[in-house]
């Protein structure tokens, strides 16, 4: 009988510790998301910019985000995008003549910038600042396919 109470106590403490860790993670993530203009959680979303773009910020939590700049122009040939991703996938598509400079914090995430090469001096430049946690960020020019990994 004594072993049963010890087991139940240990199991209860384990559950309480796990719930506390989850609550801490949720509170920490919510604090990090506060500084962003748009927030996407637990759903997929597509955003299309079709006018002159200057600045935007998105926080994505347990979700997917597709950002399409193919019909946009950059104000004074420069724009800024701030991205936070937590257990999420983010795909950004830009026109072929744009250069993208992406810098940020990466915690166990995959970052792919297919638009990093400079083509000319007067080329439009999109600056992306990211904070990624266990997420994927794919930046590509229009017409390029999403990188697919063959499973075998």
Contact map, one row per residue, 1 for C-alpha under 8 A:
11111000000000000000000000000000000000000000000000000000000000000000000000000000000000000000000000000000000000000000000000000000000000000000000000000000
11111100000000000000000000000000000000000000000000000000000000000000000000000000000000000000000000000000000000000000000000000000000000000000000000000000
11111110000000000000000000000000000000000000000000000000000000000000000000000000000000000000000000000000000000000000000000000000000000000000000000000000
11111111000000000000000000000000000000000000000000000000000000000000000000000000000000000000000000000000000000000000000000000000000000000000000000000000
11111111100000000000000000000000000000000000000000000000000000000000000000000000000000000000000000000000000000000000000000000000000000000000000000000000
01111111110000000000000000000000000000000000000000000000000000000000000000000000000000000000000000000000000000000000000000000000000000000000000000000000
00111111111000000000000000000000000000000000000000000000000000000000000000000000000000000000000000000000000000000000000000000000000000000000000000000000
00011111111100000000000000000000000000000000000000000000000000000000000000000000000000000000000000000000000000000000000000000000000000000000000000000000
00001111111110000000000000000000000000000000000000000000000000000000000000000000000000000000000000000000000000000000000000000000000000000000000000000000
00000111111111000000000000000000000000000000000000000000000000000000000000000000000000000000000000000000000000000000000000000000000000000000000000000000
00000011111111100000000000000000000000000000000000000000000000000000000000000000000000000000000000000000000000000000000000000000000000000000000000000000
00000001111111110000000000000000000000000000000000000000000000000000000000000000000000000000000000000000000000000000000000000000000000000000000000000000
00000000111111111000000000000000000000000000000000000000000000000000000000000000000000000000000000000000000000000000000000000000000000000000000000000000
00000000011111111100000000000000000000000000000000000000000000000000000000000000000000000000000000000000000000000000000000000000000000000000000000000000
00000000001111111110000000000000000000000000000000000000000000000000000000000000000000000000000000000000000000000000000000000000000000000000000000000000
00000000000111111111000000000000000000000000000000000000000000000000000000000000000000000000000000000000000000000000000000000000000000000000000000000000
00000000000011111111100000000000000000000000000000000000000000000000000000000000000000000000000000000000000000000000000000000000000000000000000000000000
00000000000001111111110000000000000000000000000000000000000000000000000000000000000000000000000000000000000000000000000000000000000000000000000000000000
00000000000000111111111000000000000000000000000000000000000000000000000000000000000000000000000000000000000000000000000000000000000000000000000000000000
00000000000000011111111100000000000000000000000000000000000000000000000000000000000000000000000000000000000000000000000000000000000000000000000000000000
00000000000000001111111110000000000000000000000000000000000000000000000000000000000000000000000000000000000000000000000000000000000000000000000000000000
00000000000000000111111111000000000000000000000000000000000000000000000000000000000000000000000000000000000000000000000000000000000000000000000000000000
00000000000000000011111111100000000000000000000000000000000000000000000000000000000000000000000000000000000000000000000000000000000000000000000000000000
00000000000000000001111111110000000000000000000000000000000000000000000000000000000000000000000000000000000000000000000000000000000000000000000000000000
00000000000000000000111111111000000000000000000000000000000000000000000000000000000000000000000000000000000000000000000000000000000000000000000000000000
00000000000000000000011111111100000000000000000000000000000000000000000000000000000000000000000000000000000000000000000000000000000000000000000000000000
00000000000000000000001111111110000000000000000000000000000000000000000000000000000000000000000000000000000000000000000000000000000000000000000000000000
00000000000000000000000111111111000000000000000000000000000000000000000000000000000000000000000000000000000000000000000000000000000000000000000000000000
00000000000000000000000011111111100000000000000000000000000000000000000000000000000001000000000000000000000000000000000000000000000000000000000000000000
00000000000000000000000001111111110000000000000000000000000000000000000000000000000000000000000000000000000000000000000000000000000000000000000000000000
00000000000000000000000000111111110000000000000000000000000000000000000000000000000000000000000000000000000000000000000000000000000000000000000000000000
00000000000000000000000000011111111000000000000000000000000000000000000000000000000000000000000000000000000000000000000000000000000000000000000000000000
00000000000000000000000000001111111100100000000000000000001000000000000000000000000100000000000000000000000000000000000000000000000000000000000000000000
00000000000000000000000000000111111110000000000000000000000000000000000000000000000000000000000000000000000000000000000000000000000000000000000000000000
00000000000000000000000000000001111110000000000000000000000000000000000000000000000000000000000000000000000000000000000000000000000000000000000000000000
00000000000000000000000000000000111111100000000000000000111000000000000000000000010000000000000000000000000000000000000000000000000000000000000000000000
00000000000000000000000000000000011111100000000000000001111000000000000000000000000000000000000000000000000000000000000000000000000000000000000000000000
00000000000000000000000000000000000111110000000000000000111000000000000000000000000000000000000000000000000000000000000000000000000000000000000000000000
00000000000000000000000000000000100111111000000000000000011110000000000000000000000000000000000000000000000000000000000000000000000000000000000000000000
00000000000000000000000000000000000001111111100000000000011110101000000000000000000000000000000000000000000000000000000000000000000000000000000000000000
00000000000000000000000000000000000000111111000000000000000111100000000000000000000000000000000000000000000000000000000000000000000000000000000000000000
00000000000000000000000000000000000000011111000000000000000011100000000000000000000000000000000000000000000000000000000000000000000000000000000000000000
00000000000000000000000000000000000000011111100000000000000001110000000000000000000000000000000000000000000000000000000000000000000000000000000000000000
00000000000000000000000000000000000000011111110000000000000000111000000000000000000000000000000000000000000000000000000000000000000000000000000000000000
00000000000000000000000000000000000000010011111000000000000000011100000000000000000000000000000000000000000000000000000000000000000000000000000000000000
00000000000000000000000000000000000000000001111100000000000000001111000000000000000000000000000000000000000000000000000000000000000000000000000000000000
00000000000000000000000000000000000000000000111110000000000000001111000000000000000000000000000000000000000000000000000000000000000000000000000000000000
00000000000000000000000000000000000000000000011111000000000000000011100000000000000000000000000000000000000000000000000000000000000000000000000000000000
00000000000000000000000000000000000000000000001111111000000000000011111100000000000000000000000000000000000000000000000000000000000000000000000000000000
00000000000000000000000000000000000000000000000111110000000000000000111110000000000000000000000000000000000000000000000000000000000000000000000000000000
00000000000000000000000000000000000000000000000011111000000000000000001110000000000000000000000000000000000000000000000000000000000000000000000000000000
00000000000000000000000000000000000000000000000011111100000000000000000111100000000000000000000000000000000000000000000000000000000000000000000000000000
00000000000000000000000000000000000000000000000010111110000000000000000111100010000000000000000000000000000000000000000000000000000000000000000000000000
00000000000000000000000000000000000000000000000000011111000000000000000001100111000000000000000000000000000000000000000000000000000000000000000000000000
00000000000000000000000000000000000000000000000000001111100000000000000000000011100000000000000000000000000000000000000000000000000000000000000000000000
00000000000000000000000000000000000010000000000000000111110000000000000000000001110000000000000000000000000000000000000000000000000000000000000000000000
00000000000000000000000000000000000111000000000000000011111000000000000000000000111000000000000000000000000000000000000000000000000000000000000000000000
00000000000000000000000000000000000111110000000000000001111100000000000000000000111100000000000000000000000000000000000000000000000000000000000000000000
00000000000000000000000000000000100111110000000000000000111110000000000000000000001110000000000000000000000000000000000000000000000000000000000000000000
00000000000000000000000000000000000000111000000000000000011111111000000000000000001111010000000000000000000000000000000000000000000000000000000000000000
00000000000000000000000000000000000000111100000000000000001111100000000000000000000011110000000000000000000000000000000000000000000000000000000000000000
00000000000000000000000000000000000000001110000000000000000111110000000000000000000001110000000000000000000000000000000000000000000000000000000000000000
00000000000000000000000000000000000000011111000000000000000111111000000000000000000000111000000000000000000000000000000000000000000000000000000000000000
00000000000000000000000000000000000000000011100000000000000101111100000000000000000000011100000000000000000000000000000000000000000000000000000000000000
00000000000000000000000000000000000000010001111000000000000100111110000000000000000000011110000000000000000000000000000000000000000000000000000000000000
00000000000000000000000000000000000000000000111000000000000000011111000000000000000000000111100000000000000000000000000000000000000000000000000000000000
00000000000000000000000000000000000000000000011110000000000000001111100000000000000000000111100000000000000000000000000000000000000000000000000000000000
00000000000000000000000000000000000000000000011110000000000000000111111000000000000000000001110000000000000000000000000000000000000000000000000000000000
00000000000000000000000000000000000000000000000111000000000000000011111110000000000000000001111000000000000000000000000000000000000000000000000000000000
00000000000000000000000000000000000000000000000011000000000000000001111100000000000000000000111000000000000000000000000000000000000000000000010000000000
00000000000000000000000000000000000000000000000011100000000000000001111110000000000000000000001000000000000000000000000000000000000000000000000000000000
00000000000000000000000000000000000000000000000011111000000000000000111111000000000000000000000000000000000000000000000000000000000000000000000000000000
00000000000000000000000000000000000000000000000001111000000000000000101111101000000000000000000000000000000000000000000000000000000000000000000000000000
00000000000000000000000000000000000000000000000000011100000000000000000111111110000000000000000000000000000000000000000000011100000000000000000000000000
00000000000000000000000000000000000000000000000000011100000000000000000011111110000000000000000000000000000000000000000000000000000000000000000000000000
00000000000000000000000000000000000000000000000000000000000000000000000001111100000000000000000000000000000000000000000000000000000000000000000000000000
00000000000000000000000000000000000000000000000000000000000000000000000011111110000000000000000000000000000000000000000001111000000000000000000000000000
00000000000000000000000000000000000000000000000000000100000000000000000001111111000000000000000000000000000000000000000000011110000000000000000000000000
00000000000000000000000000000000000000000000000000001110000000000000000001101111100000000000000000000000000000000000000000001110000000000000000000000000
00000000000000000000000000000000000000000000000000000111000000000000000000000111110000000000000000000000000000000000000000000111100000000000000000000000
00000000000000000000000000000000000000000000000000000011110000000000000000000011111000000000000000000000000000000000000000000111100000000000000000000000
00000000000000000000000000000000000100000000000000000001110000000000000000000001111100000000000000000000000000000000000000000001110000000000000000000000
00000000000000000000000000000000000000000000000000000000111100000000000000000000111110000000000000000000000000000000000000000001111100000000000000000000
00000000000000000000000000000000100000000000000000000000011100000000000000000000011111000000000000000000000000000000000000000000011100000000000000000000
00000000000000000000000000000000000000000000000000000000001110000000000000000000001111111100000000000000000000000000000000000000011111110000000000000000
00000000000000000000000000001000000000000000000000000000000111000000000000000000000111110000000000000000000000000000000000000000000111100000000000000000
00000000000000000000000000000000000000000000000000000000000011100000000000000000000011111000000000000000000000000000000000000000000011100000000000000000
00000000000000000000000000000000000000000000000000000000000111111000000000000000000011111100000000000000000000000000000000000000000001110000000000000000
00000000000000000000000000000000000000000000000000000000000000111000000000000000000010111110000000000000000000000000000000000000000000111000000000000000
00000000000000000000000000000000000000000000000000000000000000011110000000000000000010011111000000000000000000000000000000000000000000111100000000000000
00000000000000000000000000000000000000000000000000000000000000001110000000000000000000001111100000000000000000000000000000000000000000001111000000000000
00000000000000000000000000000000000000000000000000000000000000000111100000000000000000000111110000000000000000000000000000000000000000001111000000000000
00000000000000000000000000000000000000000000000000000000000000000111110000000000000000000011111000000000000000000000000000000000000000000011110000000000
00000000000000000000000000000000000000000000000000000000000000000001110000000000000000000001111101000000000000000000000000000000000000000011110000000000
00000000000000000000000000000000000000000000000000000000000000000000111000000000000000000000111111000000000000000000000000000000000000000000110000000000
00000000000000000000000000000000000000000000000000000000000000000000000000000000000000000000011111000000000000000000000000000000000000000000110000000000
00000000000000000000000000000000000000000000000000000000000000000000000000000000000000000000001111100000000000000000001000110000000000000000000000000000
00000000000000000000000000000000000000000000000000000000000000000000000000000000000000000000011111110000000000000010000000111100000000000000100000000000
00000000000000000000000000000000000000000000000000000000000000000000000000000000000000000000000011111000000000000011111000111100000000000000000000000000
00000000000000000000000000000000000000000000000000000000000000000000000000000000000000000000000001111100000000001011000000001111000000000000000000000000
00000000000000000000000000000000000000000000000000000000000000000000000000000000000000000000000000111110000000000011000000001111000000000000000000000000
00000000000000000000000000000000000000000000000000000000000000000000000000000000000000000000000000011111000000001000000000000011110000000000000000000000
00000000000000000000000000000000000000000000000000000000000000000000000000000000000000000000000000001111100000000000000000000001110000000000000000000000
00000000000000000000000000000000000000000000000000000000000000000000000000000000000000000000000000000111110000000000000000000000111100000000000000000000
00000000000000000000000000000000000000000000000000000000000000000000000000000000000000000000000000000011111000000000000000000000011100000000000000000000
00000000000000000000000000000000000000000000000000000000000000000000000000000000000000000000000000000001111111000000000000000000011110000000000000000000
00000000000000000000000000000000000000000000000000000000000000000000000000000000000000000000000000000000111110000000000000000000000111000000000000000000
00000000000000000000000000000000000000000000000000000000000000000000000000000000000000000000000000000000011111000000000000000000000111100000000000000000
00000000000000000000000000000000000000000000000000000000000000000000000000000000000000000000000000000000011111100000000000000000000111111000000000000000
00000000000000000000000000000000000000000000000000000000000000000000000000000000000000000000000000000000010111110000000000000000000001111000000000000000
00000000000000000000000000000000000000000000000000000000000000000000000000000000000000000000000000000000000011111000000000000000000000011100000000000000
00000000000000000000000000000000000000000000000000000000000000000000000000000000000000000000000000000000000001111100000000000000000000001110000000000000
00000000000000000000000000000000000000000000000000000000000000000000000000000000000000000000000000010100000000111111000000000000000000000111000000000000
00000000000000000000000000000000000000000000000000000000000000000000000000000000000000000000000000000000000000011111100000000000000000000111100000000000
00000000000000000000000000000000000000000000000000000000000000000000000000000000000000000000000001111000000000001111100000000000000000000011100000000000
00000000000000000000000000000000000000000000000000000000000000000000000000000000000000000000000000111000000000001111110000000000000000000000000000000000
00000000000000000000000000000000000000000000000000000000000000000000000000000000000000000000000000100000000000000111111000000000000000000000000000000000
00000000000000000000000000000000000000000000000000000000000000000000000000000000000000000000000000100000000000000001111110100000000000000000000000000000
00000000000000000000000000000000000000000000000000000000000000000000000000000000000000000000000010100000000000000000111110100000000000000000000000000000
00000000000000000000000000000000000000000000000000000000000000000000000000000000000000000000000000000000000000000000011111100000000000000000000000000000
00000000000000000000000000000000000000000000000000000000000000000000000000000000000000000000000000000000000000000000011111100000000000000000000000000000
00000000000000000000000000000000000000000000000000000000000000000000000000001000000000000000000000000000000000000000000111110000000000000000000000000000
00000000000000000000000000000000000000000000000000000000000000000000000000001000000000000000000011100000000000000000011111111000000000000000000000000000
00000000000000000000000000000000000000000000000000000000000000000000000001001100000000000000000011100000000000000000000001111100000000000000000000000000
00000000000000000000000000000000000000000000000000000000000000000000000001001110000000000000000001111000000000000000000000111110000000000000000000000000
00000000000000000000000000000000000000000000000000000000000000000000000001000111100000000000000001111000000000000000000000011111000000000000000000000000
00000000000000000000000000000000000000000000000000000000000000000000000000000111100000000000000000011100000000000000000000001111100000000000000000000000
00000000000000000000000000000000000000000000000000000000000000000000000000000001111000000000000000011110000000000000000000000111110000000000000000000000
00000000000000000000000000000000000000000000000000000000000000000000000000000001111000000000000000000111000000000000000000000011111000000000000000000000
00000000000000000000000000000000000000000000000000000000000000000000000000000000011110000000000000000111110000000000000000000001111100000000000000000000
00000000000000000000000000000000000000000000000000000000000000000000000000000000001110000000000000000001110000000000000000000000111110000000000000000000
00000000000000000000000000000000000000000000000000000000000000000000000000000000001111000000000000000001111110000000000000000000011111111000000000000000
00000000000000000000000000000000000000000000000000000000000000000000000000000000000011100000000000000000011110000000000000000000001111100000000000000000
00000000000000000000000000000000000000000000000000000000000000000000000000000000000011110000000000000000001111000000000000000000000111110000000000000000
00000000000000000000000000000000000000000000000000000000000000000000000000000000000011111100000000000000000111000000000000000000000111111000000000000000
00000000000000000000000000000000000000000000000000000000000000000000000000000000000010011100000000000000000011100000000000000000000101111100000000000000
00000000000000000000000000000000000000000000000000000000000000000000000000000000000000001111000000000000000011110000000000000000000100111110000000000000
00000000000000000000000000000000000000000000000000000000000000000000000000000000000000000111000000000000000000111100000000000000000000011111000001000000
00000000000000000000000000000000000000000000000000000000000000000000000000000000000000000011110000000000000000011110000000000000000000001111100000000000
00000000000000000000000000000000000000000000000000000000000000000000000000000000000000000011110000000000000000001110000000000000000000000111110101000000
00000000000000000000000000000000000000000000000000000000000000000000000000000000000000000000111101000000000000000110000000000000000000000011111100000000
00000000000000000000000000000000000000000000000000000000000000000000010000000000000000000000111100000000000000000000000000000000000000000001111100000000
00000000000000000000000000000000000000000000000000000000000000000000000000000000000000000000000000000000000000000000000000000000000000000000111110000000
00000000000000000000000000000000000000000000000000000000000000000000000000000000000000000000000000000000000000000000000000000000000000000001111111000000
00000000000000000000000000000000000000000000000000000000000000000000000000000000000000000000000000000000000000000000000000000000000000000000001111100000
00000000000000000000000000000000000000000000000000000000000000000000000000000000000000000000000000000000000000000000000000000000000000000101000111110000
00000000000000000000000000000000000000000000000000000000000000000000000000000000000000000000000000000000000000000000000000000000000000000000000011111000
00000000000000000000000000000000000000000000000000000000000000000000000000000000000000000000000000000000000000000000000000000000000000000000000001111100
00000000000000000000000000000000000000000000000000000000000000000000000000000000000000000000000000000000000000000000000000000000000000000000000000111110
00000000000000000000000000000000000000000000000000000000000000000000000000000000000000000000000000000000000000000000000000000000000000000000000000011111
00000000000000000000000000000000000000000000000000000000000000000000000000000000000000000000000000000000000000000000000000000000000000000000000000001111
00000000000000000000000000000000000000000000000000000000000000000000000000000000000000000000000000000000000000000000000000000000000000000000000000000111
